[in-house]
């Protein structure tokens, strides 16, 4: 018996021996007097066995059948052995019509050695609060990875994520992380959303002149000059931990996106870029959060007096001026 059950027997014994009232026993147990009276009556008739739950030792009504557990674990082992419980549960439902809760599947995967518990995995902390409004700060980074696994050579995924909402706002597969690829990504982004207040990047040479003493150095890169023309601030983080949001989403994408590309049989950059918009919609629906402030801080270009969004001509003009010697 548990401690609570022994306590109940003690209280009921006192009531039967007239050393305590039914109301007093009910108050101690935190139940109604009517409920206490019913339990005490059963105790008088059948003794201490009445305090033991009748379902003890029996399987739960919600227990998953053993065959379902074995089937689900075998599907994960055969098709999704490197998937996390959340993504694996989504795949079981969408591709096999097998509905298993994430936590149940997590427990099964841990028991079968397919997943490590939280204690066994390294945890990451978020030391900085989110910005308050959409468009206030956009974290940008390039992630070089074998996105198509052995089906194609390694390439780079340019990732733009809004700091306030965790919303993916731009994804693009490119051959390498260079000035041209970032200018093209910014061009697409600004046409879609407008000019954000600031971009937050690392100290890659695309964003920052790392040798200011070099001959002919002006202190600003070609990319920085383009942003200056568009009145967008560029902030270079001092460490990867400082721009932790985009670093964490890179790890998530290297897990989740790689597997989705595999399942969709996407094997090259062009097909990958065609796949990304639908992936971003699903990702944002599931993981994006609501900003503290509802306003959108994206601004129109300073070169346009009336339009609320930057035109292709304006962006191309800013980029061409920045690119000229």
Secondary structure by P-SEA (a helix, b strand, c coil): ccaaaaaaaaaaaaaaaccccaaaaaaaacccaaaaaaaaaaaacccccccccccccccccccccaaaaaaaaaaaaaccccccaaaaaaaaaacccccccaaaaaaaaaaaccccccccbbbbbbccccccccccbbbbbbbbcccccccccbbbbbbbbbcccccccbbbbcccccaaaaaaaaaaaaaccccccbbbbccccccccccccccccccccaaaaaaaaacbbbbbbcccccaaaaaaaaaaaacaaaaaaaaaccccaaaaaaacaaaaaaaaaccccccccccccccccccccccccccaaaaaaaaaaaacc
